[in-house]
Amino acid sequence: MKKNLLAIGLSRAIASALLIAGAAAAQDTASASPDGSTAQLDALEVRGEIIYRDRTEEPATLVYDLEFFQAFEPVTVGDMLKRVPSVAFLSDVLEYDGVRLRGLDPGYTQILINGNRVPGAGFDRSFFVDRIPAELVDRIEIVRSSSADRSGDAIAGALNIVLRDGYSLDGGYIRAGAALYPDDEIEPTLGVVWGGEALGGQLLVGASTQGRRNPKLKFSERYDAPGGTLDNTEVQTDTRSGDDYSLNLDYTADVGPGKLGLNAFFVRTDRLQDEDSLEYRGGIETQANLISVNVNDLDIRTDNYQVGAQYEWQAAGGETRVRLGYAGIDDEQYELEDEFEYLRDANPFPEADRYTGDRTYVDIQDRELSGEVRHTRDVGRAELRLGVEATRKDRDTSITADRNRITIPNAPAPSPVIPGTFGPFLPLDGGLNTITETRIEPFAKLSGESGAMEWEAGLRYQQTDVEINDLTVAPADALAENDYGVFLPSAHLRWNLDDTQRITASVARTMRRPGFDQISPALILAELGDNDLLGNPDLEPETAWGLDLGWERRLGSRGVVGVNAFYRDISNLIEIANTGVEGDEGPGTFVLQPRNTGDGEVWGVELDLSTPLTALGLDNTGVFFNYSWLDSGIDDLFGKRKFNDQSNHVFNAGFIQQLPTLAASFGASYRKQGEAFGRIVGREIVTSYGGDLEMFIEKRLGDQWTLRLTGSNLLDSSKDEIFDKFNTFDDQVNRDYDEYEIETESAGRVYQFVVRYAF
């Protein structure tokens, strides 16, 4: 009852405030400023104007400043990215971690921080953006098509997260608040940022801590086949809670003939995922029909960090820059899963018939040392940029586990149920290895303009040497090496039709490297249904030719509308192939292996709009809208399909209403992600999400204070999945089901109150 009263009270508060604000808006004047424009109370954090998507001069790039997102008080970079074109997620409901730009697997998207690559814990090389607090960010750049002076590991595109620097603030602010979650838990947030002149240069220091929580409910129905007999149901609670801690430093100063820049950031995520479930026979939720009780806890601690230095100076008729960087991630995870099974004999509940206890420890350490030298100079009426980037990656993976499985009536002494009896922990197949990767990447880019035309052409070469030493296979097979080099040309053209509109065209070749789990020479038994999976150290990278064609128009002084069509032709695609060797489970099963086989195509259209409604006489009303239609085609072992888990569309819409005479504003946003289908050997999944509605109310007090109340997931969004499960390759072809499962995951509303003080 307490939860319902709190939720109802806050819902009514938001609704009442919106009604009052709407009534005030009807009587509001256009502006408090003499020229009729909205008055800006403070250039630092307390704002009295609507911020729209920026129009950038960079080719094939969209830019969104923090202020574009800030009204809705995003907690992480993932919360920010869910509002921009073509970004999808395939996470649990209200989780925004692995970015799926244009709907493709996270491994196809290059995540950059301050323009530099960062290592991620994912075996597919992906980086979880929900590890970076929104308070660190100055802006987000969506790079739709690659250029020669950027990393070419970006088939879907790149997302550059630009952190605040010493020039982004002249002063400071304090942000404090708390969020109320559906289970009545309250999590606090506190952040402090200051920037200005110090130590002979420009300095920025920022720190924050924030609590996060996501309590969810899951319900599963399992049948022997679609439309068949209901075997069992599962009722599950899944609560994810934790704390984030962050620190950001940036310093820039004139030193000698040039400019020195130093930067560093550190983010720690402490997180506990607590899943508890009850499984019932025939869907009858009584003790007499209780099949099993499962307790599954996952304790995560992830540290992300990066330090860098660069120096720029005028030399050799141009500008030269030298950059050094060191980035790393430490990801530790400890998982326990205890399951008590019933109904195996005549013993009534609460006596268990069998106990299974699993313990798994994951420790991943990934380090990247990088350096770059680039020189930019004028050549006639064009600009030439030459450079070379070198990177050394060292990745250590340790995944060890122990399983205890006993029949309770015949349990040996001492019973594994007693704490402390687990061990020794032994490495899983493919779970103990080291990887060393060395990259050398020279590049050249020439750009210029002629009348209404602006152009750019460049070439990047990415040479990679990889060595993997897997300690879970026979010594003769443990060490494997591979090397490959890829030429990545690119060209961009911008035609300025007039002062308000332009056409852009881009063509670029990009690549995707094999995943770390794919190149391990280990054999993993019964990994895909009853089929075994053998890694392939000789995998080559996937490559793609991409084309982007767009039109963009300025709407008045602050609005912009654009449409972009894209196409990717992907070659050397990494897909699962059948080796023809019989699997460990016997006849009908096989040893499968990832191989460079086949091609794929990806295409779509992206529309985005961000503008005040000045043409309708509503200069204090801003709207934003983006819609991405996404599609693809690929052939696998079973026939034609889209790229796995690509949503067919992503839609965002919202508005912000300013009330200048009240120094207040309110707004709402709505997001809907389309259905996605994925197929691997042994399993097929259809995933769909409900709509996500968010609202906010903001009140500004003078030039320094801002109060903001936000509500998210106001429609109680859910994630729905349908699983088709099979044991063997032939079973999947013949649709002979092992199990058919329907799962629904739901989460409740979240309310957040935040106070900002600028100084």
PyMOL commands that set and color helices and strands:
alter all, ss='L'
color gray80, all
select helices_A, chain A and resi 2-27+66-70+77-81+106-108+129-131+134-136+287-289+408-410+475-478+614-616+660-662+729-734
alter helices_A, ss='H'
color red, helices_A
select strands_A, chain A and resi 61-65+87-88+100-101+109-113+116-117+137-143+157-163+171-180+186-198+201-223+230-255+258-281+290-315+318-341+354-379+382-407+426-450+453-470+479-496+501-512+523-528+531-534+542-555+559-571+574-582+590-596+600-613+618-636+639-641+649-659+664-673+676-680+683-689+692-701+705-712+718-725+739-747+750-758
alter strands_A, ss='S'
color yellow, strands_A
deselect
rebuild
show_as cartoon
